[in-house]
Amino acid sequence: MGAVIRVLINAAALWVAVQLLEGFAYDFDGDGWVGFLVIALLLGVLNAVVKPIIRALALPAVVLTLGLFLLVVNALVLALTVWLSEALGLALTSDGFGWTFLAALIVSLVSWALETFLGQR
């Protein structure tokens, strides 16, 4: 049950980012909500598998920036999610790394808030 809640939290956080940022978009008319949930699942898998590897490789930069580089790591994982969703024919797009960085900030904040509210942390 925890995995389903995690995917729904990712979906809600991505939805907020899509609604707030004009350079970060999803075409709900194309794949609908099913495609959006697939993207949320993809983000969860990348967070579980790829993100720890990137964090380990970026450890010197994280230490030098006192943890601020973790924001860039989050943006890289979201950029990889956007790239894979486009490769799979899903409709999540970004107009550049700046938009992806802002979307990663929003996704992180909304995910944190929902996890705290739902007692998932």
C-alpha positions in Angstrom: 0.0 0.0 0.0 2.9 2.3 0.7 4.1 2.1 -2.9 0.7 3.1 -4.2 0.6 6.1 -1.9 4.1 7.1 -3.0 3.1 7.1 -6.6 0.0 9.2 -5.8 2.2 11.6 -3.9 4.6 11.9 -6.9 1.6 12.4 -9.2 0.2 15.1 -7.1 3.5 16.9 -6.8 4.1 16.7 -10.6 0.6 18.0 -11.2 1.3 21.0 -9.0 4.5 21.7 -10.9 2.7 21.4 -14.3 0.0 23.8 -13.1 2.4 26.4 -11.8 5.1 26.4 -14.5 4.4 27.3 -18.1 7.7 25.8 -19.3 7.0 22.4 -17.6 4.0 20.8 -19.2 2.0 17.6 -19.6 -0.7 17.1 -22.3 -3.6 15.6 -20.5 -5.6 15.2 -23.7 -3.0 12.8 -25.2 -2.5 10.0 -22.6 -4.7 11.3 -19.9 -4.3 10.5 -16.2 -3.0 6.9 -16.9 0.1 8.3 -18.7 0.5 10.8 -15.9 0.5 8.0 -13.3 3.0 6.1 -15.4 5.3 9.1 -15.3 4.8 9.3 -11.5 5.8 5.7 -11.2 8.8 6.3 -13.5 9.9 9.1 -11.2 9.6 6.9 -8.2 11.7 4.2 -9.8 14.3 6.7 -10.8 14.3 8.2 -7.3 14.8 4.7 -5.8 17.4 3.4 -8.3 19.3 6.2 -10.0 19.2 9.0 -7.4 21.4 7.2 -4.8 24.0 6.6 -7.5 24.0 10.2 -8.6 24.2 11.3 -5.0 27.2 9.2 -4.3 29.0 10.5 -7.4 28.1 14.1 -6.5 29.2 13.7 -2.9 32.2 16.1 -3.2 30.0 18.8 -4.7 27.3 18.2 -2.1 29.9 18.7 0.7 31.4 21.8 -0.9 28.0 23.4 -1.3 26.8 22.4 2.1 24.0 20.3 0.6 22.7 22.8 -2.0 23.9 20.6 -4.8 21.2 18.1 -3.9 18.8 20.5 -5.5 20.7 20.0 -8.8 20.6 16.2 -8.2 16.8 16.4 -7.9 16.6 18.4 -11.1 18.8 15.8 -12.9 16.6 13.0 -11.8 13.5 15.0 -13.0 15.3 15.8 -16.3 15.9 12.1 -16.8 12.2 11.4 -16.1 11.3 14.0 -18.7 13.7 12.5 -21.2 12.5 8.9 -20.6 8.8 10.0 -20.8 9.4 11.6 -24.1 11.3 8.5 -25.3 8.3 6.3 -24.2 5.9 8.6 -26.0 4.4 10.1 -22.9 3.5 13.8 -22.9 5.7 15.4 -20.1 7.9 18.1 -21.6 10.2 20.8 -20.3 11.5 23.9 -22.1 15.0 23.7 -20.5 17.0 22.8 -17.4 15.8 26.0 -15.7 12.2 25.0 -15.9 13.1 21.5 -14.8 15.1 22.9 -11.8 12.1 24.9 -10.7 9.8 21.9 -11.2 12.1 19.8 -9.1 11.9 22.4 -6.3 8.1 22.4 -6.5 7.9 18.6 -6.6 10.3 18.2 -3.7 8.3 20.7 -1.5 4.9 19.3 -2.4 6.1 15.7 -1.8 7.6 16.6 1.5 4.4 18.4 2.6 2.2 15.5 1.5 4.4 12.9 3.1 4.4 14.8 6.3 0.6 15.3 6.2 0.0 11.7 5.5 2.5 10.4 8.0 4.7 8.7 5.4 7.9 10.1 6.8 
